[in-house]
């Protein structure tokens, strides 16, 4: 298998995405995860541009591990060619790359004549000397130097002679790899392929590809670049980056390795692809696209009854690969269109005694249709569906139930204060396993303040339950909250559907509530979330309704 080196820029290019900000601790966590999955290079930032990146590199040096701190990957420091009018040895930013202690350096320079004259305000010859001098200076002091030819494809289309001259300057300076960048993300695969082929023929050096996703072509452009001779692919692990993002490595890696027969990461690491993508998204405090190829929550999800039936007979009928290959899982969605066979398969994972034509199965199907008619949607809230199954099957163990709640909201004049809602709740704890001996139930009244009624309710419920389920609930947190209006014609009287996504740091689950009162719908979803966690801890079979 031909080796394709994977160059991850999540911590540098990815950090330029809107809404993304990594702390030093975050960057260390991501670097460890990328190293564990076997990427070859981790571009960790520009130590000359900000203290945070410098601190990141210093961390590895300070613990005595240096550039070889990681087991597989090599840390890369990123920077630009020297400023015009000085030598590379006198440029502070260039020297900061050396001070970082990184085992490799990636230098970007201008390859589009328009950028040289109108943006950099240099002459064309000056720019070529800046490239040559910077790389030559670094090459004598660091093991590996890569050249990112910024705006190469646009430059080539406007002045191919000069774009190629920029690569020649990098080669003459001693560059180890020539990386061609579609910086504006505007190229199509046929353009990428033809230009890569010419560069590969003209230069006896490894060629890399760095694409952006402004035309939704970044993954496709990276694939055709490899097929045209590129041997290094740069991108970010979940595809985020400036503007529309960078080439998505969590799609490129399995495309190349599982579909095209290239070697990108160790074979045994491929099954950790999904976990790594989700971990990096979690650290970046962003939601991984549920529909992301290979690693998304719905990448192997099936809803239509005929589709599900076919997958049950032979997964290849509607799956291009086995989800196990990338560490993902097949999901059959609970829905009125899913079909009885789908529901039965899911239910039998927790109650093997339920048969297709049984009275219990009929009751579950009718309950599902009745609930979806009211506006419930269980394909995105299977944990709530699990609780309803237990009730239908008389398998529901009372844990706690609401007696009443009251919300007190402050007036608008107080809206600037941190806490503007107070929730008072009264619940009945019916769980004999946590009550004192001889007690059948206990009523608990609590009150809590919060920034809005939902936060106040959440805090009040947790406070009421902490004496009974403290350890189980300590790690649970709400990570997503969505409200959908169901009857828009009814205006403010419309029913709403609330979806809540929760996690305990290991698994995630989603619950749903429906009501004309958004607070009541939220309360229903919130109670289901807590109850499902407690039930799942007692009966591991119910983890099938989490993800």
NUSE-146905 format. One record per residue: x, y, z of N, C-alpha, C, CB in turn; residue in one letter. Coordinates in pm, whole numbers, plus 50000, padded with zeros to 5 digits. Glycine has a CB too. Example, Ala and Ser with C-alpha at 12.3 -4.5 7.8 and 13.67 -1.06 7.14 Angstrom:
513194943150780512304955050780513204967050780511314955350905A/512854977550708513674989450714512905000350787514084994050572S/
# end
This chain:
500834988050000500005000050000500875012550000499065000050122X/500575021849912501335034249904501025043050025501035041749772X/502045048450087501885056550207501535070950170503165056250293X/500485076150232500125090250222500285096250360498655092050167X/501135106250375501335112350506500175121950537502695119850512X/499715121150659498585129350704499115140650792497535120750780X/498815152650749499285164950814498055172050871500085174350712X/497905171651003496725177451066496975191651111496295168951184X/496045200551072496175214751105495025219551193496235223050977X/494405210351267493275214051353493665224951452492755201951428X/494855224051508495265233351613495775246651559496325227051697X/495935247651428496375260251369495315265751274497715258451296X/495095259251162494085263851067492685262251124494205256250934X/492455251051195491135248851254490805259151359491065235051315X/491815263851431491595273751536491195287351480492845275351619X/491305289151348490895301651285489405301651250491725304051161X/488715290751281487285290151253486515299051349486785275651261X/485435304651301484575312751386484035304151500483405318751304X/484155309351622483625302351739484555292151800482375295751703X/485745290251744486705280451797487825287851871487285271551683X/488085283851993489185289552068489755278852161488735302152150X/490955274252132491585263852213492435270152322492435254652125X/492285265252443493245268652547494495260052526492635266552692X/495545262952599496745254752590496445240352631497875260552678X/495655238752736495265225352780494475218152672494445226152910X/493565225352607492795219552497493715214552387491805229952440X/494685222752352495595219252242496405206752276496525230952211X/496805205652400497565193752441496685181352430498095195352586X/495415182352473494495171052463494285166852318493145174652527X/494085176452231493855173352089495095167152028493445186052011X/496265172552061497505167052008497685152452049498705175352055X/497375149252173497485135452219496515126352143497205134652370X/495295131352120494305123252047494735120851903492925130152050X/495265131051840495725129651702496915120051693496105143251644X/497785121051790498935112051793498485097651813499905116151905X/497495095751900497015082251929496415075551806495995082552041X/495805083351718495175077251600496165075651485493995085651555X/497355081651501498415078651405498635088551293498145065951346X/498205101351310498545111151207500045113551211497765124451226X/500595117651099502055118951088502585132351138502485117050945X/501825143051111502275156451150501125163751219502775164551025X/501455171151323500485179551392501005193851389500245174751539X/500355201951307500725216051299500055223251415500315222351160X/500855227351512500295231651639500175246651655501115226251750X/500635254451558500465268851568501705276451529500065272651707X/501595289651545502665298751508503265304651635502155309951413X/504395299351681504965303951808505415318451805506135295351846X/505565324051685505985337951675504835347751676506785339951552X/503585342651668502455351751654501675353851783501535346751550X/501705343951875500955345751999501545337252111499485342151977X/501405341952235501995334952350501415321052373501805343152474X/500145319152336499495306252361500195295052284498025306952321X/500505297752156501185287652076502595284952127501235291951929X/503275295452169504615293752223504575285352350505275307352251X/503575287852435503435280152559503175265352530502295285752645X/502385262752424502105248952387503405241652354501145248352267X/504235247452271505505241052234506425239752356506215248952123X/506425249952440507285249552558506875238452654507265263052629X/505585235152656505105224452744505855211652718503615222252725X/506005208052593506665195452560508155196052590506445192052413X/508735207852576510165209152609510375208952759510735222052549X/509475215552832509635216752977509525203253048508605226353032X/508735194152992508615181253059509705171653012507235175153032X/510655177052939511815169052901511575159552786512265161353017X/510485161852712510175152652603510605158352467508685149552601X/510715171552459511165177752336510255174752219512535173252305X/510825174952099510045173051977509535158851963510875176751856X/510095149652040509685135552030508695131652140510915126552036X/508005141652194507075139152304505965129752264506495152052354X/505565130252141504455121952095504975108752042503655129251986X/504135098452051504575084952015504715083051865503625074752070X/503885089651789503875087451644504085100351566502565080951601X/503325110651600503315122851520504515131751550502035130551545X/504805140051453505855150051470505195163751479506895149551351X/505555171551583505005184951597505605194351493505275190351739X/504755202851438505175212151333504875226351378504465208951198X/505865235051368505665249251393505405256151259506895255551465X/504465265351259504025271751135504395286551137502505269951116X/504875291351024505205305451013505375309650869506465308551091X/505615322550851505735328050716507195329850679504995341350704X/507425332650553508765336250509509185349250579508815337950353X/510465351850580510975363850647510355376350586512505364550637X/510425387150662509975400050609510935404950501509855410450723X/510395412950415511275418350310512235428550373510445424950195X/513405429350315514365439450358515315434850468513655451450405X/515115422550524516035417350624516375403050588515435418250768X/517395397750652517755383850632516955374850727519275381750654X/516795362450688516025353050771516605351850911515975339350704X/517925352150923518575350551053518255362051148520065349451035X/517775373451093517465385051175515965386751198518025397451111X/515175377651146513725378751158513255371851288513015372551033X/512605379351375512205373951506511215362451493511585384951592X/510275363551399509275352951383509905340051331508155357451288X/510865341351243511565329551191512345322851304512505333251074X/512995330651386513775324951497512865318751602514645335751560X/511645323951615510705318151710510335303851671509435326651719X/510355300951541510085287251495511155277751547510025286751340X/512395282251546513485273951596513405272551748514835279951555X/513055283351814512965283051960511855273952010512735297152014X/510865271051924509745262551965510195248451999508695262151856X/511285243851940511745230151962511025219851878511595226752104X/510175224351786509435215051701510375207451610508385222551618X/509985195051580510825186651494510715189851347510485172551515X/509705197951310509525201751170508925215651166508605191551094X/509145222351054508645235951034507915236550901509795246451039X/506785243550899506065245950774506035260950749504605240050780X/506585264850636506685278950600505725281850485508145282650561X/504915292250500504075296150387504655308550320502625298850433X/504505308750189505005319950110504095322349991506445317450063X/504225334049932503345337949822503755331149692503365353149805X/502745325549622502995319749491502115325949383502785304649495X/501295335649422500435342849327501015356849311498925343449377X/501375360349192502045373149168501205384949216502355374749020X/499875383849204498985394549252499185397049401497525390949223X/499305386449479499515387849623500875394049654499385374249693X/501865390649574503205396049597503215411149578504225389349503X/502665415649467502755429949433501705438449504502605431849285X/500465433149521499395441449572499115439549722498145438749495X/499485428149777499235425649919500535426750000498615411649939X/501565420149951502855420350020503655433049990503675408149982X/503315439549878504025451649833505515449149814503805462949932X/505825437849752507215434349721507345432149571507665421549799X/508575431449525508785427949385508745412749373510145433749331X/508545408049252508465393649231509775386849268508105390649086X/510895393049234512195387249267512445387349418513325394749195X/512005398249484512165398849631511455387149697511605412249686X/510255384249653509475373449713510175359949696508085372949652X/510715357649576511415344949553512625343549644511845343749407X/513335354649667514515354149755514085352249900515355367149741X/512955357949939512435356050075512135341250100511165364550098X/511565334650000511265320250012512555312350024510455315349891X/513465314949933514715307349927515545309250054515535311449804X/515695321750096516535324950212515945319050342516685340250226X/514645320150359514005315250482514155300150495512515318950484X/513875293150387513955278550394515395273950411513345272250267X/516325280350342517735276550355518235278650498518605284650257X/517835289850560518245292650698517695282050793517765306550740X/516415278750777515795268950867516325254850844514285269050848X/516585251650719516965237950685518275233850751517085236450535X/519145243150777520415239850842520265238150994521455250650812X/519065241151046518865241251191517735232151240518595255251236X/516905227251150515785218651188515695207151089514435226651194X/515215195751136515265183651054514445183850929514845172351134X/513275190550931512375189750816511695203150796511335178450836X/511695207750672511065220450637510125218250520512135231250602X/508855221850539507855220950432507485234850385506595213250480X/507185236050257506795249050201505335248550158507695252950082X/504505256850220503125258550179503045269850077502205261450302X/502775266249954502665276249847501265282149852502955269849706X/501145293449921499845299549944499235304349813499965311350043X/497925302049796497195306049675497825300349548497125321149665X/498405288249560499145283049445498255281149322499805269749482X/497085275449339496255272249221495735284849153495085263249262X/495335294749232494925307449172496125314049104494315316849279X/497275313249173498485318849113498845311948982499635317849209X/498745298748980499075291148861498155294848745498985276248888X/496855296448774495915299648667496125313748611494485298148718X/496685322548694496915336248648498325338348591496695345948762X/499305331448647500685332748599501425319948638501405345548658X/501295309848555501855296748589503375297248603501465286348484X/504015305348522505485306148526505965310848663506005315548417X/505275321048719505705326148848505345316448961505085339748875X/504185310448953503785300949058504795289549066502365295349030X/505215284548951506215273748949507565278848997506345267948807X/507865291548970509125297349016509175297849169509325311448957X/508025299849233508005300149379508345286349435506615304849431X/507875275849368508215262349410509705259549389507375252049333X/510235264549277511655262649249512515269549355512015268049109X/512075281249401512825288349505512825280349634512225302349530X/511695274249666511615265949787512505253749773510155261649815X/512465247649655513335235949631514795239749645513065230049490X/515185250849587516585255249592517025258449734516795267349502X/516055262549817516385265349956516525252750040515335274250016X/516065241449986516205228750057514905223050114517165230350167X/513765227750066512475222950118512355207850099511305230150048X/511745201350197511545186950191510235183150121511555181050330X/509235191850130507925189150068507395202250012506925183050172X/506785201549894506125213049833504615210949845506565214749683X/503975219549922502535218049947501785228649867502205219250099X/500865224149782500105233249697498785236449764499875227049556X/498505249349782497345253649860496265259849773497775263549967X/495055254449788493885260949729493285269749838492825250349674X/493955280849864493685289049982492295295149981494705300049992X/491815298949864490475304849854489385294349838490425314449739X/489765281849822488785271049813487905271749690487935271149932X/488405277349581487565279349463487805269949348487745292949415X/488705260349363489065251449252488155239249244490515247049265X/488105233649123487365221249099488345209749080486425222748975X/487865197349098488775185849092489575184648963488005173349111X/488985187848847489735186548723490915196148718488815189048603X/490735208248776491845217848781492945212848874491335231748826X/492535208348991493515203249088494315191849027492805198549217X/493645182548965494305170748910495345174448806493285161348849X/494965182948711495885186548601497115193948653495165195348497X/496915203048747498035211048798498955202548885497515223148879X/498375193848969499195184949051500065176148962498305176149142X/499495170648859500265161948768501455169248708499365156648657X/501265181748668502375189348610503475191948713501875202548553X/503065195748835504065198548939504845185948974503375204149066X/504155174648985504835162049016505865158648909503815150749029X/505545161348784506465158448674507675167748676505745159648540X/507485180348716508545190348707509505190148827507945204048695X/509015185248943509835186149064510055172349124509185195449167X/511285169549155511635156649214511585157649366513035152149166X/510425161849417510195163249560508785158449592510385177949606X/508535153849712507155150449751506255162649739507105144749895X/505045160549693504085171349676502905169049770503605172249527X/502475179749838501345179049927500175187249876501735183650066X/499005185249937497795192549897497145198450021496805183249820X/496715210950010496055217950121494865225350060497055227950196X/493635220550090492455226450027491495232050130491755216149941X/490725241850084489645247550166488305244350100489835263050183X/487245246050178485945240250141484915250450092485385232850258X/485365261550036484445272149999483485268149887485215284349958X/483825258249808482925253049705482445238949738483615253249569X/482615234749864482245221249908483035210649828480725218949891X/484275214049795485105205249711486365200449782485485212349584X/486555204449909487855202049972488225187349979487865207750111X/487265178650018487555164350027487815158649888486405156850096X/486935161749793487105156749656488425161449597485935161249568X/488765174049618490025179349565491235172449626490105194249588X/491155169049755492265162149820492425147949764492035161549973X/491295141249739491345127649686491965127449546489945121449682X/491515136549459492055136549321493505140849321491225145849230X/493895149249418495305153249426496185141149456495495164049535X/495745132649547496495120449578496555111349456495855112949697X/495435109749389495415101049272496245106749158493985098949225X/496555119849165497385126149062498845127349103496855139849031X/499185122049222500605121449259500985127749391501375127849155X/500065134849457500385140749587500565129649691499275150749633X/501515131449781501775121249883501595126450025503185115849867X/501185138950039500845144450171499505151650160501965154050223X/498635149450258497345156450263497265164350391496155146350253X/496975177250376496785185850492495305188650510497585199050476X/494875189750635493475192850664493255193550813492555182350602X/491995194650854491645194550995490755182451021490925207751037X/490775177551143490195164351166488685163951156490605159351299X/488025174951181486575174951165486135184851057485895178351296X/487095190450987486775199050874486555213650906485585194050809X/486595217351037486365231551062487625239551033485895233851206X/487435252251006488515261150970487935274450926489395255050858X/488775283250880488345296650841487295296050730489555304950796X/486365305150735485245306050638484435293050636485785309150494X/484485285550526483695273250515484455260950564483275271150372X/485665262850609486415251650667487505246250577485495240750702X/488235236550632489335229950562488915216050515490565228850655X/489795209750443489565195850403489395187350528490745190550315X/488375178850528487995171050646488745157750648486465168650647X/489715156750737490525144650742489745132350790491705146850834X/488685134450869487935122850915487125116550802487005126751030X/487025123350690486445117550568487525113250471485495127450500X/488565121250460489645118250364490375105450401490635129850358X/490685103650528491455091950571490735078950536491725092450721X/489475076950574488815064350535488565063250385487515062950608X/488325074550318488165073950173489415068450107487835087850117X/490555073650147491815069150086492185055050129492955078750123X/492025052150258492535039450309491565027850286492825040550458X/490275030150312489305019250299488785017650158488155021550393X/488765028650082488175027949948489225027349837487275039849926X/490355034149858491355035349751492615027249774491715049649735X/492755021449892493885012449915495175019249953494105004549795X/495155032049994496365038750042496515036250192496305054050011X/497725038150241497995037050385498115051150442499295028750413X/497205054750532497195068050592497515067750741495855074750570X/496825059050813497075057350957497185042450984495925063951043X/497725038351098497815024051127496445017351115498385021851267X/496435005451060495174998451033494334997051159495454984750974X/494994993851271494244991551395493665004551452495144985051498X/494165016051405493675028851456492395033351388494745039551439X/492075027451272490905031951197489625030651277490785024051067X/489525020551362488305018551439488125029051549488305004651502X/489135037551567489025048551664488705061851597490315049751743X/488425061451467488195073751391487015081651446487955070551243X/485885075051467484685081951514484905087751653483495072351516X/485475079751742485725084451879486625096751879486365073251963X/487645096651793488575108051788487885120551737489775104651700X/487075119151631486365130651577485425136651680485575126651451X/484745128251753483805133251854484535139451972482895121951902X/485665133552009486455139152119486975153052083487625129852154X/487505154551963488045167551922486935177951916488745166351784X/485765174051868484635183351865484245187552006483445177151793X/484285178052097483935181052236484925190852297483895168152320X/486215188752273487235197752327487105211652264488655192052301X/486745211952135486575224752065485265231652101486635222551916X/484445224852183483155230152225482255233252105483355242752309X/482245224052012481385225351895480725211951868482185230251771X/479575212151805478855199851776479375193651646477335202451767X/479735181051653480115173951531478875172551444480735159951564X/479015175651317477905174451223477315160351229478375177651079X/476045159151265475425146051279475445138351147473995147551328X/475455145551036475425139050906476815137850843474515146750813X/477845139850921479205138550869479455124350820480245142350977X/480105123250705480435110050650481305102350749481155111350515X/481055089550760481815080150841481625081950991483275081450808X/481765094051045481825095851189480585102351249483015104051224X/479645106751166478465113551215477495104151284477775120451102X/476665109751369475685101951443474715094851350474925110751541X/474405101051235473435095151143474095088751020472455105651098X/475415087251023476105081750905475635067650872477615081750929X/475225060250973474745046550951473375044751018475775036151007X/472545055251011471215054951070470185051950962470895068351141X/469225043550996468205039350900466825041350962468395024450858X/465925047150881464605050650931463485043550854464415065550924X/463535044050720462485038050639462395022950659462715041050493X/461195017950675461005003750705461624994450604459565000750715X/461454997350473462024988750369463544988850375461534993150230X/464125000550400465575001550411466084993250529466015016250426X/465404994750641465824987650762465724972650743464984992150882X/464654968350678464474954150653465604948750566463124951450587X/465994956550464467074952350375468404951750449467174961850256X/468674961750535469934962050610469984950250707470084975350687X/468834946650764468804935250856469174922350784467424933950921X/468784921350657469094909450579470534909550530468144908250461X/470994921150486472374922550438472754937250446472524917150292X/473624941350538473974955450556474494962150429475004956650664X/475094954450339475644960450218474564966350128476424950050141X/473314962750154472224967950071472084983050082470924961350108X/472394988850201472285003250218473435009350297470995006450287X/474565002050307475755007550374476975004950288475935001250515X/477735015650263478905014250174480085007750242479315027750121X/480135008450376481135001050454480464996650584482425009750483X/481114987850657480614984350789480934995650886481244970950838X/479955000250965480245010951061481335007351160478985014551136X/481514994351188482554990051280483944993951231482484975151301X/484104994951099485424997751042485975011151088485354997350890X/485075020651118485515033851161485065036851304484975044551066X/484635026451376484255028251515482895034651535485265036451583X/482075034751431480725040151443479755028551466480325048351316X/478475031351470477495020851498476255022851411477115020851646X/475675011751374474405012151300473275015951394474104998351232X/472385024451348471245028651429469955026951350471405043251476X/468965020951411467635020251352466765029951428467055005651357X/466205039551356465515050651420464075047151453465565062851330X/463675050951573462315048351616461385058651554462205048651770X/460475054051468459595063151396458395055551346460335069951279X/457345062851314456125056551266456315050051130455015066751258X/457385053751059457645047750928458705036850936458075058450829X/459195034051054460295024551068459855010251041460895025551206X/458615006951073458144993351051458254985051177458934986950939X/457374975051187457314966651306458594958751328456144957151296X/459234954151219460474946351234461564954451300460954941351097X/461634967351263462644976051322462414977951471462644989651251X/461174980851506460844982651647461124970051726459384986751663X/460744958751668460934945951737462404943351766460354934551654X/463254945951667464684943451685465244951851799465454946351555X/464834964451802465324973451907464814969152044464904987951877X/463514965752049462904961952176463494948852227461384960552160X/463764939452136464284926452178465694927352234464274916852062X/466374938352210467704940052269467604941952420468424952052206X/466444946352467466254947852611465194938152666465854962252644X/464294933452579463274923752619463174912852512461894930552640X/464084902952516464114892552413462834884352405465274883252439X/462004884752508460794876452510459654882352428460344874452652X/459774894952383458704901252305458724895952162458854916852306X/457574891452113457464885851979456734895551886456734872351983X/456954893651756456454902851655454934904851664456814897851518X/454194894151679452744894951676452104894351815452204883751592X/452904897151915452404896652052451524908652082453554895852151X/450704907052185449834918052228450674930052273448914913452343X/451784927352342452654938252388453224946252271453784932652473X/453624938952165454174945752049453124954851984454694935651947X/451924950051976450854958151920450614970752001449574950151912X/450684969652134450494981352220451614991452201450414976952366X/452844986652182453974995752162453825003352031455304988052164X/453454996351925453295002851795452205013451802452954992351686X/451075010151864449985019751876450405031851959448755013051938X/451155029352065451625040452149452555049552071452345035052274X/453435043751993454375051551913453615060551815455335042251836X/452645054651744451885062551646451085073551713450955053551566X/450505070151828449725080151903450605091851946449065073752026X/451805088651997452705099152045453245107651930453865092952121X/453585101551818454095109251705452995118051647454665099951597X/451745113651654450645121951608450525134551694449325113951612X/450865133451822450815144951911452005154351892450765140252054X/453005149951816454165158551791455475153451846453905171751847X/455445142051916456695136251964457505130951846456415124952067X/458815131451858459705126551752460785118251820460335138351667X/460705105151802461595096351877462865092751801460875083951914X/462945095851674464185092751602465345100951656464015095151452X/465025112551716466065120651778466015120051928465955134751733X/465155111451983465015110652128464665096452168463935120552179X/465515087052132465225073052157465215069652306466245064352086X/465845077752387465865075052530464475077052590466875084152601X/463745087152542462355088752586461515076852540461765101952532X/461785072052419461055060452369461305048252458461475057352224X/462535046752507462865035552594462025035952721464365035752630X/461825047952776461005049252897459545045852869461115063452953X/459055049652751457665046652717457475031652695457245054452590X/458485024952641458415010352626458245003952763459695004852556X/459025008552859458965002652993457575004453054460025008853084X/456985016153029455655018453085454615009353019455255033253067X/454685008052885453734999552813453854985052859453965000652662X/455094980752885455334966852922455224964553073456704962552874X/454764974653144454664973753290456004970053352453604963453329X/457064975253292458414972453338459054985053397459284966953223X/458214994953423458715007853468458815008253620457815019153419X/459995010653668460215011753813460115026553851461615005653855X/459145030153934459045044353974460335048954040457855046454069X/460835060053997462015066054058461605078754131463085069053951X/461055088054055460515100154115459475105854019461645110654145X/458515112954071457475119053990457225133254039456165110653993X/456845141753946456525155553980455155156254048456545164453855X/455085163754153453785166854215453315180554163453895166954373X/454215190454169453905203454111455175211854103452825210854193X/455165221854020456265231454018455695245353992457335227653911X/456475255254029456085269254008457305277153966455445275254137X/457125285753867458215294153818457905308653854458405292553664X/458855315253917458735329453950459785336853869458895332054104X/459345345653781460275353253697460305367653740459885352253549X/461505373353741461665387253780461175396353667463125390353815X/460875408553699460395417753597461555422253509459695429953661X/461195428853399462205432653300463255441953358461545439253182X/462885449753461463865458953519465005451553585463185468053621X/464775438753618465815430853684466535421653587465215422653796X/466265423153457466775413653358468285413553349466205416753223X/468925424153395470385424653385471075416453493470855439053393X/470315412053595470905404053702471145389853656470015404253825X/472095382953718472475369453675471335359553689473655364653755X/470575360153797469485350553820468155357753804469595343953960X/467385354053702466135360953678464925351853685466175367753545X/465105339253728463985330153747464235321653870463765321253622X/463155318553939463225309554054462255298154030462895316954187X/462715285754047461865273954033461655267754169462495263753935X/460395265254201460025258054323459375245054278459065266554417X/459935233654317459375220854274459075212054394460325213754177X/458085203554375457745193554475457665180254403456395196854548X/458525170854442458565157854378458355146854482459885155754303X/458015135254433457875123554519458885113154474456425117854515X/459815109454561460805099154532460205085754573462155101754608X/460025076754473459355063854496460305052054489458255062054395X/461585054754477462555044054453462975037654585463795049554379X/462465025754609462735019054737464205016054758461945006154744X/464975015154649466395011654662467235022854722466955007754527X/466705035254723467485046354777466845052454900467665056954672X/465655047654937464955053155054465325045455181463435052755033X/465165051755294465415044755421464505032555434465215054255542X/464965022655505464185010455523462795013555577464915000755618X/461795007555514460425009455556459715020955489460385011355702X/460465030055425459855041355356459445037155215460835053455352X/458195040355178457725037255043457895049054948456265033155048X/457825060955002458005072954920458335084755010456745075854836X/458975094654952459345106755026459055118754937460865106355068X/458395128754991458165141054917459285150954948456775147054953X/459745157354843460855166854858460455180054792462175161254795X/460675190954863460415204354808461725211954804459335212154893X/462055217654687463275225554676463005237854591464435217254615X/463905247554602463835259654519465245263254477463165271454595X/465375268054354466665272354303466465283954205467415260654235X/467465292354196467475303254099468295299253978468025316254162X/467965305353865468735302753744468555313753642468335289553684X/469425313653544469345323553436468305318753334470735325653367X/467035319953373465935314953291465255303353361466445310653154X/463995300553326463225290353396463765276253380461805290753349X/464325272953265464805259253243466025256253329465135257053094X/466935265853336468105264153422467685262953567469085275953405X/466725271053607466245270553746465615256953777465235281753772X/464805251753683464205238553702465255227553710463235235553589X/466245228253623467305218253622468025218153757468315220953508X/468385229953805469105230853932468235226254050469575245353955X/466945229654045466055225654153465855210554156464695232654140X/465725204454038465555189954031466795182754083465255185453887X/467965187354041469205181154088469355182554240470425187554016X/468965194154290469065196454434468135187054509468715211154469X/466945184754454465975175854519466455161354520464635176754449X/467225157654418467635143654403469025140554456467575139854260X/469795151054491471205148654523471385139654645471905161754546X/470445139554735470585130954852470345116254823469635135454958X/469815113454703469485099654666470325094454549468005098654630X/470705103454455471415099054334472625107954305470445099054213X/473285112454409474365122154391475435117254295474985125454524X/475935105254317477045100354236476655098654089477545086954291X/475425093754064474995091553926474835104753850473675083953924X/474355115053919474035127553851475195137353847472865134053917X/476255134553922477365144153930477985146853794478425138954025X/478055136553710478725138353580477765142153468479445125653542X/476475142253494475495144853388475405159753360474115139253427X/475465163053234475275177053195474495177853065476635184253180X/473765188653051473005191252929473925197452827471785200452957X/473965191852706474885197052604474165203052484475805186152558X/472855200852473472115207052363470655208352403472265198852231X/470025218952357468635221852389468005228152267468505231152515X/466985221852213466345226852092464835227852113466665217751970X/464255238552058462805240452064462285241651921462425253152149X/461265234051890460655234351757459165237351771460885220951683X/458685247651701457255250951701456545241151607457015265751656X/455465234851657454775224551579453555229951505454355213351669X/452855239951562451625245051502451765260151483450375241651590X/452515264251384452835278451370451595287051347453805280351256X/450515281151296449295288851271448635293551400448315280651190X/448985287051512448375290651640449135301551713448275278551727X/450165307051651450905317951711451525314151843450015329851729X/451355322851944451975320252074451305308752149451915332752160X/450175303852098449525292352161449975279152098448005293552150X/450935279652012451395267751940452025257652035452385271651831X/451855244952001452585234552073454045234952029451955220452047X/454915231252120456335230852088456895217152126457105242052162X/457935213252056458675200952088460055205052135458755191151964X/460425200252252461735203252309462585190652306461615208752453X/463775191552249464735180552247465925184352335465195177252101X/466275175752425467425177952513468435166852490466995178452663X/469685170552473470765160852462471635161852588471625163252333X/471905150452648472675150052773473835140352759471765146052891X/474795141652849475945132452851476435130652993477075137752760X/477035119153017477735116853144479235116253123477235103853210X/479665121053006481085120852972481505108352899481895122353096X/480645098352897480935085752827479925083352717480955073952925X/478655084152753477585082152657476725094552648476735070052694X/475995095552536475055106452516473675100552494475475115552396X/472655108052532471295103752508470405116052489470765094852625X/469285114052419468395125152387466985121852432468415128252237X/466295132052481464935130352530464065141552474464895130352685X/462735139452479461805148652414460625151552505461315142952280X/460095163652491458865167552559458015175852464459165175352688X/456705174752474455795182252387454695188552472455185172952277X/454415201252446453355208252518453125221752451453725210052669X/451975227752481451735241552438452505251352527450235244852441X/453035246252637453825254252731455285249852720453295252552879X/456145258752677457535254952653458225250452781458305266652592X/457815255952895458415251853023458015237553056457995261453137X/456725234153033456275220553060456945210552967454755219653045X/457095214152839457775205252744459225203252786457705211052601X/459855213952831461255212952874461365204352999461825227052901X/460405205953092460425198153214460285183253184459315202753309X/459385179853091459195165853054460485159852999458065164552950X/461135167152907462385162252849463485161452954462835171352734X/463495170953046464515171253150464345159353245464445184453229X/463105156753289462855145253377463225132153309461385144953422X/462845130853180463195118653107464705116753100462605119052965X/465425127753084466885126853073467485121053201467485140653044X/467035126153315467555121353443467125106853468467065130453559X/465855103953440465355090353463466075080153376463855089753437X/466315084053250466995074553162468405071553211467045079953019X/469095081553258470445079453312470405069553429471065092953357X/469455071353518469365062653635469005048353596468345068153734X/468105046953500467715033653453468855026953379466485034453362X/469565034453295470675028853220471785023953313471225039153121X/472015031053421473035026753517472655013553583473235037553624X/471365011153599470904998753663470804987153565469565000953730X/470464990353442470244979953342471014983753217468724978153310X/472214978253201473114982053092472514979452954474414974653105X/471484970852947470884968152818470284980752756469814957552832X/469884990052840469235002052788470225011752724468495009052900X/471505008952734472495017252665472315016752514473915012752702X/471575006952464471285006052320470485018152275470524993152288X/469815025152368469055037052332469875049752352467785037752415X/471145048352382472075059752388473025058452270472855060152525X/474035066952265474995066452155476325072152198474475074052033X/
# end
